[in-house]
């Protein structure tokens, strides 16, 4: 999500305008393929996570040959998930990540398992999203997860700029504030509590709001984790593909934990009715 909960005065209007236009285009593509479902949505997820892995490789100094192996494994994982075989997809992902980690420890200790962790970082949310979309209320489930992340991101951005105040994690991301975090959590809770009845879910709105608040915290945690990786790599953005936003990882860092948590919740407790 980038520096969502930022402090200080707003940036140039042209930069904000670019950010808004690109954000709306990305949302339109995501919602369009989500509505279509099936191969269209799976393809979008696959392309996104392959780009994420490429950005991860650039940030961590992973060689081209290793990246090619990782991309092949990740593409196969997405294909298995799209074919309705999520367990096989997860098995492949974990076996490949473990094997690459063991190889790195044995033959390339300087790699530190970065390719293995990158595979899990990109692959787990990919399987989660494709699997969620394939469930009976899949459209609503993924739309709800998207809404949580977007509400958190947008509210944190504007609350952080409007209110400012104490910094959230100055050593990791010096622009983020506690006000931005609070705004994001409040917006996500409100969205979760209101959208549930609109979607026809019978779960108590208060329970959904609490779940939404927890997911907002997870989203902000994903944001901070990516900020830490970028700071360690000495880069401002994960890439330059998206004007006003940076790289693909900058846009999905909050969605990564949210997608995984929502999928685990549905797998354990069942889809809301």
C-alpha positions, -999 to +999 in steps of 0.1 A: +000+000+000+030+023+001+032+051+026-005+052+034-006+068+068+017+098+061+021+130+079+026+165+068+012+186+039-002+171+008+021+166-021+018+183-055-017+181-070-003+165-101+012+137-081-020+131-063-040+132-095-017+106-111-021+084-080-059+087-081-062+080-119-038+050-118-055+037-087-090+039-103-077+021-134-062-006-113-094-009-093-115-011-126-093-039-139-094-058-106-132-055-103-138-064-139-118-096-137-132-103-103-167-101-117-158-123-147-141-148-124-127-181-137-096-178-160-098-140-162-094-135-125-068-163-121-048-148-149-048-113-133-037-128-100-010-148-117+004-118-136+003-097-104+022-122-083+048-130-110+055-093-111+057-093-073+083-121-073+103-102-100+103-071-078+112-092-047+141-107-066+154-072-076+152-060-040+170-090-026+197-095-053+183-128-066+200-139-099+182-143-132+185-181-132+170-184-097+143-160-106+133-180-137+130-211-115+109-192-090+086-178-118+081-213-132+071-227-098+048-198-091+031-200-125+025-237-120+011-230-085-014-205-099-024-229-127-031-257-102-052-233-081-071-222-112-078-258-120-095-263-087-065-281-070-055-257-042-041-284-019-017-296-047-008-259-054+001-254-017+020-287-016+041-277-046+047-242-031+059-255+003+079-283-011+096-260-036+102-233-010+117-259+014+139-274-013+152-241-024+159-231+012+178-263+018+197-258-015+206-222-004+218-232+030+240-260+015+253-243-017+245-206-016+245-194+020+246-157+009+211-162-007+197-165+029+166-182+016+153-150-001+139-169-031+120-194-008+105-166+013+096-147-019+078-177-033+057-180-002+051-142+000+037-142-036+023-177-038+002-180-006-021-150-014-023-161-050-037-195-040-059-178-014-075-154-038-080-179-066-095-204-041-118-178-025-132-167-059-140-203-067-162-207-036-200-203-037-201-167-025-166-161-040-174-128-057-186-114-024-158-128-004-130-114-026-148-081-030-151-078+008-114-085+012-106-059-015-129-034+003-112-039+036-078-032+021-089-002+001-108+013+030-077+009+052-054+023+026-075+053+016-085+063+051-050+059+065-036+081+037-059+110+042-061+107+080-023+107+082-021+138+060-049+157+077-041+149+113-004+142+114+009+136+149+032+110+164+050+086+140+040+050+139+073+033+132+099+060+123+128+036+119+109+016+094+086+041+076+092+076+089+061+091+073+034+068+088+015+081+118-007+066+146-035+089+133-033+072+099-034+038+115-064+047+136-082+062+105-075+030+085-087+007+112-119+027+118-127+028+081-122-009+077-143-017+107-171+005+094-169-010+059-169-045+073-198-040+096-220-022+070-211-043+040-219-077+056-257-071+058-256-055+023-241-087+010-268-107+028-246-122+054-263-131+087-232-126+109-236-099+135-224-065+122-203-059+153-185-092+148-178-083+112-166-049+123-142-064+148-129-088+122-125-059+097-105-039+123-082-069+128-077-073+091-069-036+089-041-041+114-029-070+093-029-049+062-009-022+079+015-049+092+020-060+056+026-024+046+052-020+073+069-053+065+074-041+029+087-008+040+113-026+061+124-047+031+126-016+009+146+003+036+170-027+039+174-028+001+179+010-001+150+017-024+120+040-022+096+018-042+095-019-051+094-009-088+084+018-113+057+000-132+028+020-117+030+059-119+023+075-086+023+041-068+057+025-075+057-012-081+031-040-079+043-050-045+036-014-033+000-019-042-006-054-028+015-054+004-017-050+025-037-075+005-011-103+010-019-109+047-056-101+044-062-126+015-044-153+035-064-146+067-097-144+050-091-177+031-080-194+064-111-181+081-134-194+053-116-228+052-119-232+090-153-217+098-170-218+064-182-189+042-206-165+058-243-171+050 
